[in-house]
Amino acid sequence: MHILQHLKRMVTDWFLCGMLLATLLAYFFPRFGATGGAMHAEWVVNIGIFVVFFLHGVNLSGEQIRHGFKNIRLHLMVQGFTFVVFPLIWLLSNWLLRSHVPALLMLGFFYLCALPSTISSSVALTGSAGGNVPAAILNASLSSVLGIFLTPLLVSLVVGSGANGIDLGSTLLDLCLMLLLPLVLGQFLRRWLGGFFARYKRYTSVIDKLVILLLVYAAFCNSMVSGIWQQQGNSVLLSAALGSAVLLAVILWMTTRTARALRFSNADEIAAVFCASKKSLAAGVPMAALIFGNNPGLGLILLPIMIYHPLQLIVCSILAERYASRRRAQATQPREATVSAR
């Protein structure tokens, strides 16, 4: 019953429906959003990316981050899973499956594995489950900043650098200008603009998601115009969905077992599982536009994270409810024991 409720919630989520609509519009109107098209995606995308990360900077509370600096083991585990364990899982999968999975889709899975954790949903789910919220805020925020440097570095290790890969120096400069600069600028102006944006956070969140949908549309437009989708066929959708589901199941099992092996408290375990298993679509789509540029296969590269994103929300929402139910049950036990003693 709970699963059906979560599925219904996801189906009625306008952002997830918007991602489906963006891909459909790219199928029917590819030239409008492609590079050089009437939408002028090459300019719109850059402006949108800057705005998104400026809003992230304005809404990021420095006080909450400072409260999170306590459990070093928790921080090391989360960042280790995000930028080390995920890529190692991909290396093993690539060794076993590369002859059965299209190269661009396999690159998409590596890009998914190299991405930072997501901030908003990690913190929200940690809070609803009764976890360590300050630690979740710190780890998700730290992951986002580290991802600006580590994600392109990891990608360059797989695709190479230079003429046949990505220009790492130029890419890092672009990422700093388009992601880090607006993030720092937003954090600097938070003192004066934080209250204003907090009052209208509901609307700034909508702007954030609309920009992501625009980037998804532009990426798929370029893929459609180049003929990438026509060459691959519908089997890539099944492969991407199956691979994302297996990856999420494996990583949730590993993070839970690791947190318990390290004897984390229940609150720290919740923060560790939700932060270390998440991957950011909000950061992933803009970063992909900067890292891969006008690569015609960008739509296929983004496919795994587009599937992993809603999947992680459904599964982790169910887990959050289970953690919360367990916490409520533990809270009522002492009271019941006291009543019986009387």
Contacts in CASP RR format, 6 or more apart in sequence:
PFRMAT RR
TARGET T0000
AUTHOR 0000-0000-0000
METHOD contacts of the structure
MODEL  1
MHILQHLKRMVTDWFLCGMLLATLLAYFFPRFGATGGAMHAEWVVNIGIF
VVFFLHGVNLSGEQIRHGFKNIRLHLMVQGFTFVVFPLIWLLSNWLLRSH
VPALLMLGFFYLCALPSTISSSVALTGSAGGNVPAAILNASLSSVLGIFL
TPLLVSLVVGSGANGIDLGSTLLDLCLMLLLPLVLGQFLRRWLGGFFARY
KRYTSVIDKLVILLLVYAAFCNSMVSGIWQQQGNSVLLSAALGSAVLLAV
ILWMTTRTARALRFSNADEIAAVFCASKKSLAAGVPMAALIFGNNPGLGL
ILLPIMIYHPLQLIVCSILAERYASRRRAQATQPREATVSAR
2 318 0 8 1.000
2 321 0 8 1.000
3 314 0 8 1.000
3 318 0 8 1.000
6 314 0 8 1.000
6 317 0 8 1.000
6 318 0 8 1.000
7 314 0 8 1.000
9 317 0 8 1.000
10 16 0 8 1.000
10 310 0 8 1.000
10 313 0 8 1.000
10 314 0 8 1.000
11 17 0 8 1.000
13 310 0 8 1.000
15 209 0 8 1.000
15 212 0 8 1.000
15 213 0 8 1.000
16 310 0 8 1.000
18 213 0 8 1.000
19 213 0 8 1.000
19 216 0 8 1.000
19 306 0 8 1.000
21 213 0 8 1.000
22 213 0 8 1.000
22 214 0 8 1.000
22 216 0 8 1.000
22 217 0 8 1.000
22 220 0 8 1.000
23 216 0 8 1.000
23 217 0 8 1.000
23 220 0 8 1.000
25 217 0 8 1.000
26 33 0 8 1.000
26 217 0 8 1.000
26 220 0 8 1.000
26 221 0 8 1.000
26 223 0 8 1.000
26 224 0 8 1.000
27 220 0 8 1.000
27 224 0 8 1.000
27 229 0 8 1.000
29 221 0 8 1.000
30 220 0 8 1.000
30 221 0 8 1.000
30 222 0 8 1.000
30 224 0 8 1.000
30 225 0 8 1.000
31 37 0 8 1.000
31 38 0 8 1.000
31 221 0 8 1.000
31 225 0 8 1.000
32 38 0 8 1.000
32 39 0 8 1.000
32 221 0 8 1.000
33 39 0 8 1.000
33 41 0 8 1.000
33 217 0 8 1.000
33 218 0 8 1.000
33 221 0 8 1.000
33 222 0 8 1.000
34 41 0 8 1.000
34 218 0 8 1.000
34 221 0 8 1.000
34 222 0 8 1.000
34 224 0 8 1.000
34 225 0 8 1.000
35 41 0 8 1.000
35 42 0 8 1.000
35 218 0 8 1.000
35 222 0 8 1.000
35 294 0 8 1.000
36 42 0 8 1.000
39 218 0 8 1.000
41 218 0 8 1.000
41 221 0 8 1.000
42 294 0 8 1.000
44 214 0 8 1.000
44 218 0 8 1.000
45 214 0 8 1.000
45 215 0 8 1.000
45 218 0 8 1.000
45 286 0 8 1.000
45 289 0 8 1.000
46 178 0 8 1.000
48 211 0 8 1.000
48 214 0 8 1.000
48 215 0 8 1.000
48 286 0 8 1.000
49 178 0 8 1.000
49 179 0 8 1.000
49 211 0 8 1.000
49 215 0 8 1.000
49 286 0 8 1.000
49 289 0 8 1.000
49 290 0 8 1.000
50 178 0 8 1.000
50 182 0 8 1.000
51 182 0 8 1.000
51 207 0 8 1.000
51 211 0 8 1.000
52 182 0 8 1.000
52 207 0 8 1.000
52 208 0 8 1.000
52 211 0 8 1.000
52 212 0 8 1.000
52 282 0 8 1.000
52 286 0 8 1.000
53 178 0 8 1.000
53 179 0 8 1.000
53 180 0 8 1.000
53 182 0 8 1.000
53 183 0 8 1.000
53 286 0 8 1.000
54 182 0 8 1.000
54 183 0 8 1.000
54 185 0 8 1.000
54 186 0 8 1.000
55 186 0 8 1.000
55 197 0 8 1.000
55 204 0 8 1.000
55 207 0 8 1.000
55 208 0 8 1.000
56 119 0 8 1.000
56 144 0 8 1.000
56 182 0 8 1.000
56 183 0 8 1.000
56 186 0 8 1.000
56 208 0 8 1.000
56 282 0 8 1.000
57 182 0 8 1.000
57 183 0 8 1.000
57 184 0 8 1.000
57 185 0 8 1.000
57 186 0 8 1.000
57 187 0 8 1.000
57 190 0 8 1.000
58 186 0 8 1.000
58 187 0 8 1.000
58 189 0 8 1.000
58 190 0 8 1.000
58 193 0 8 1.000
58 194 0 8 1.000
58 197 0 8 1.000
58 204 0 8 1.000
59 190 0 8 1.000
59 194 0 8 1.000
59 197 0 8 1.000
59 198 0 8 1.000
59 201 0 8 1.000
59 204 0 8 1.000
60 119 0 8 1.000
60 141 0 8 1.000
60 183 0 8 1.000
60 187 0 8 1.000
60 190 0 8 1.000
61 137 0 8 1.000
62 187 0 8 1.000
64 133 0 8 1.000
64 134 0 8 1.000
64 137 0 8 1.000
64 138 0 8 1.000
65 134 0 8 1.000
65 137 0 8 1.000
65 138 0 8 1.000
65 141 0 8 1.000
67 134 0 8 1.000
67 137 0 8 1.000
67 138 0 8 1.000
68 134 0 8 1.000
68 135 0 8 1.000
68 137 0 8 1.000
68 138 0 8 1.000
69 138 0 8 1.000
70 134 0 8 1.000
70 135 0 8 1.000
71 132 0 8 1.000
71 135 0 8 1.000
71 268 0 8 1.000
73 262 0 8 1.000
73 264 0 8 1.000
74 132 0 8 1.000
74 135 0 8 1.000
74 139 0 8 1.000
74 264 0 8 1.000
74 268 0 8 1.000
74 271 0 8 1.000
74 272 0 8 1.000
75 135 0 8 1.000
75 138 0 8 1.000
75 139 0 8 1.000
75 142 0 8 1.000
77 255 0 8 1.000
77 258 0 8 1.000
77 259 0 8 1.000
77 262 0 8 1.000
77 272 0 8 1.000
77 276 0 8 1.000
78 117 0 8 1.000
78 139 0 8 1.000
78 143 0 8 1.000
78 271 0 8 1.000
78 272 0 8 1.000
78 275 0 8 1.000
78 276 0 8 1.000
79 139 0 8 1.000
79 142 0 8 1.000
79 143 0 8 1.000
79 146 0 8 1.000
80 276 0 8 1.000
81 251 0 8 1.000
81 254 0 8 1.000
81 255 0 8 1.000
81 258 0 8 1.000
81 276 0 8 1.000
81 277 0 8 1.000
82 116 0 8 1.000
82 117 0 8 1.000
82 143 0 8 1.000
82 275 0 8 1.000
82 276 0 8 1.000
83 114 0 8 1.000
83 116 0 8 1.000
83 143 0 8 1.000
83 146 0 8 1.000
83 147 0 8 1.000
83 150 0 8 1.000
83 154 0 8 1.000
85 251 0 8 1.000
85 254 0 8 1.000
86 112 0 8 1.000
86 113 0 8 1.000
86 114 0 8 1.000
86 251 0 8 1.000
86 279 0 8 1.000
87 110 0 8 1.000
87 113 0 8 1.000
87 114 0 8 1.000
87 154 0 8 1.000
89 113 0 8 1.000
89 247 0 8 1.000
89 250 0 8 1.000
89 251 0 8 1.000
90 109 0 8 1.000
90 110 0 8 1.000
90 113 0 8 1.000
93 109 0 8 1.000
94 106 0 8 1.000
94 110 0 8 1.000
97 106 0 8 1.000
98 106 0 8 1.000
101 109 0 8 1.000
101 239 0 8 1.000
102 232 0 8 1.000
102 236 0 8 1.000
102 239 0 8 1.000
102 300 0 8 1.000
104 228 0 8 1.000
104 232 0 8 1.000
104 297 0 8 1.000
104 300 0 8 1.000
104 301 0 8 1.000
105 232 0 8 1.000
105 236 0 8 1.000
105 239 0 8 1.000
105 240 0 8 1.000
105 300 0 8 1.000
105 303 0 8 1.000
105 304 0 8 1.000
107 158 0 8 1.000
107 159 0 8 1.000
107 301 0 8 1.000
108 300 0 8 1.000
108 301 0 8 1.000
108 302 0 8 1.000
108 303 0 8 1.000
108 304 0 8 1.000
108 305 0 8 1.000
109 243 0 8 1.000
109 247 0 8 1.000
109 304 0 8 1.000
110 154 0 8 1.000
110 155 0 8 1.000
110 158 0 8 1.000
111 151 0 8 1.000
111 155 0 8 1.000
111 284 0 8 1.000
111 288 0 8 1.000
111 301 0 8 1.000
111 302 0 8 1.000
111 304 0 8 1.000
111 305 0 8 1.000
112 244 0 8 1.000
112 247 0 8 1.000
112 279 0 8 1.000
112 304 0 8 1.000
112 305 0 8 1.000
112 308 0 8 1.000
113 247 0 8 1.000
113 279 0 8 1.000
114 150 0 8 1.000
114 151 0 8 1.000
114 154 0 8 1.000
114 155 0 8 1.000
115 147 0 8 1.000
115 151 0 8 1.000
115 279 0 8 1.000
115 280 0 8 1.000
115 283 0 8 1.000
115 284 0 8 1.000
115 287 0 8 1.000
115 305 0 8 1.000
116 143 0 8 1.000
116 144 0 8 1.000
116 146 0 8 1.000
116 147 0 8 1.000
116 150 0 8 1.000
116 151 0 8 1.000
116 279 0 8 1.000
116 280 0 8 1.000
116 283 0 8 1.000
117 139 0 8 1.000
117 140 0 8 1.000
117 143 0 8 1.000
117 144 0 8 1.000
117 275 0 8 1.000
117 276 0 8 1.000
117 278 0 8 1.000
117 279 0 8 1.000
117 280 0 8 1.000
118 140 0 8 1.000
118 278 0 8 1.000
118 279 0 8 1.000
118 280 0 8 1.000
118 281 0 8 1.000
118 282 0 8 1.000
118 283 0 8 1.000
119 137 0 8 1.000
119 140 0 8 1.000
119 141 0 8 1.000
119 144 0 8 1.000
119 280 0 8 1.000
119 282 0 8 1.000
120 282 0 8 1.000
121 278 0 8 1.000
121 312 0 8 1.000
121 313 0 8 1.000
121 316 0 8 1.000
122 136 0 8 1.000
122 139 0 8 1.000
122 140 0 8 1.000
122 274 0 8 1.000
122 275 0 8 1.000
122 278 0 8 1.000
123 133 0 8 1.000
123 136 0 8 1.000
123 137 0 8 1.000
123 140 0 8 1.000
125 274 0 8 1.000
125 316 0 8 1.000
125 317 0 8 1.000
125 319 0 8 1.000
125 320 0 8 1.000
126 132 0 8 1.000
126 133 0 8 1.000
126 136 0 8 1.000
126 270 0 8 1.000
126 271 0 8 1.000
126 274 0 8 1.000
126 275 0 8 1.000
126 320 0 8 1.000
127 133 0 8 1.000
127 136 0 8 1.000
127 270 0 8 1.000
127 320 0 8 1.000
128 320 0 8 1.000
128 321 0 8 1.000
128 324 0 8 1.000
129 270 0 8 1.000
129 274 0 8 1.000
129 319 0 8 1.000
129 320 0 8 1.000
129 321 0 8 1.000
129 323 0 8 1.000
129 324 0 8 1.000
129 327 0 8 1.000
130 267 0 8 1.000
130 270 0 8 1.000
130 323 0 8 1.000
130 324 0 8 1.000
130 327 0 8 1.000
131 266 0 8 1.000
131 267 0 8 1.000
131 268 0 8 1.000
131 270 0 8 1.000
131 271 0 8 1.000
131 323 0 8 1.000
132 265 0 8 1.000
132 267 0 8 1.000
132 268 0 8 1.000
132 270 0 8 1.000
132 271 0 8 1.000
133 271 0 8 1.000
135 268 0 8 1.000
135 271 0 8 1.000
135 275 0 8 1.000
136 271 0 8 1.000
136 274 0 8 1.000
136 275 0 8 1.000
139 271 0 8 1.000
139 275 0 8 1.000
140 275 0 8 1.000
140 278 0 8 1.000
143 275 0 8 1.000
143 280 0 8 1.000
144 183 0 8 1.000
144 280 0 8 1.000
144 283 0 8 1.000
145 180 0 8 1.000
145 183 0 8 1.000
147 283 0 8 1.000
147 287 0 8 1.000
148 175 0 8 1.000
148 176 0 8 1.000
148 179 0 8 1.000
148 180 0 8 1.000
148 287 0 8 1.000
149 172 0 8 1.000
149 175 0 8 1.000
151 284 0 8 1.000
151 287 0 8 1.000
151 291 0 8 1.000
152 166 0 8 1.000
152 168 0 8 1.000
152 171 0 8 1.000
152 172 0 8 1.000
152 175 0 8 1.000
152 287 0 8 1.000
152 291 0 8 1.000
153 168 0 8 1.000
155 166 0 8 1.000
155 291 0 8 1.000
156 165 0 8 1.000
156 166 0 8 1.000
156 168 0 8 1.000
156 171 0 8 1.000
159 165 0 8 1.000
159 166 0 8 1.000
160 166 0 8 1.000
161 167 0 8 1.000
161 168 0 8 1.000
162 168 0 8 1.000
166 291 0 8 1.000
166 292 0 8 1.000
171 290 0 8 1.000
171 291 0 8 1.000
174 290 0 8 1.000
175 287 0 8 1.000
175 290 0 8 1.000
175 291 0 8 1.000
178 286 0 8 1.000
178 290 0 8 1.000
179 283 0 8 1.000
179 286 0 8 1.000
179 287 0 8 1.000
179 290 0 8 1.000
186 193 0 8 1.000
197 204 0 8 1.000
208 282 0 8 1.000
211 286 0 8 1.000
212 281 0 8 1.000
212 282 0 8 1.000
212 285 0 8 1.000
212 286 0 8 1.000
215 285 0 8 1.000
215 286 0 8 1.000
215 289 0 8 1.000
216 285 0 8 1.000
216 302 0 8 1.000
216 306 0 8 1.000
218 289 0 8 1.000
219 285 0 8 1.000
219 288 0 8 1.000
219 289 0 8 1.000
219 298 0 8 1.000
219 299 0 8 1.000
219 302 0 8 1.000
220 299 0 8 1.000
222 294 0 8 1.000
222 295 0 8 1.000
222 296 0 8 1.000
222 297 0 8 1.000
222 298 0 8 1.000
222 299 0 8 1.000
223 229 0 8 1.000
223 296 0 8 1.000
223 297 0 8 1.000
223 298 0 8 1.000
223 299 0 8 1.000
223 300 0 8 1.000
225 296 0 8 1.000
226 296 0 8 1.000
226 297 0 8 1.000
227 296 0 8 1.000
228 296 0 8 1.000
228 297 0 8 1.000
228 299 0 8 1.000
228 300 0 8 1.000
229 300 0 8 1.000
232 300 0 8 1.000
236 300 0 8 1.000
236 303 0 8 1.000
237 303 0 8 1.000
240 303 0 8 1.000
240 304 0 8 1.000
240 307 0 8 1.000
241 307 0 8 1.000
243 304 0 8 1.000
244 304 0 8 1.000
244 307 0 8 1.000
244 308 0 8 1.000
244 311 0 8 1.000
245 311 0 8 1.000
247 308 0 8 1.000
248 277 0 8 1.000
248 308 0 8 1.000
248 311 0 8 1.000
248 312 0 8 1.000
248 315 0 8 1.000
251 276 0 8 1.000
251 277 0 8 1.000
252 273 0 8 1.000
252 277 0 8 1.000
252 315 0 8 1.000
252 319 0 8 1.000
255 272 0 8 1.000
255 273 0 8 1.000
255 276 0 8 1.000
255 277 0 8 1.000
256 269 0 8 1.000
256 273 0 8 1.000
258 272 0 8 1.000
259 268 0 8 1.000
259 269 0 8 1.000
259 272 0 8 1.000
259 273 0 8 1.000
260 269 0 8 1.000
264 272 0 8 1.000
266 323 0 8 1.000
266 326 0 8 1.000
266 327 0 8 1.000
270 320 0 8 1.000
270 323 0 8 1.000
273 319 0 8 1.000
274 316 0 8 1.000
274 319 0 8 1.000
274 320 0 8 1.000
277 312 0 8 1.000
277 316 0 8 1.000
278 312 0 8 1.000
278 316 0 8 1.000
279 305 0 8 1.000
279 308 0 8 1.000
279 309 0 8 1.000
279 312 0 8 1.000
281 305 0 8 1.000
281 306 0 8 1.000
281 309 0 8 1.000
284 302 0 8 1.000
284 305 0 8 1.000
285 302 0 8 1.000
285 305 0 8 1.000
288 298 0 8 1.000
288 301 0 8 1.000
288 302 0 8 1.000
289 298 0 8 1.000
292 298 0 8 1.000
292 301 0 8 1.000
295 301 0 8 1.000
END
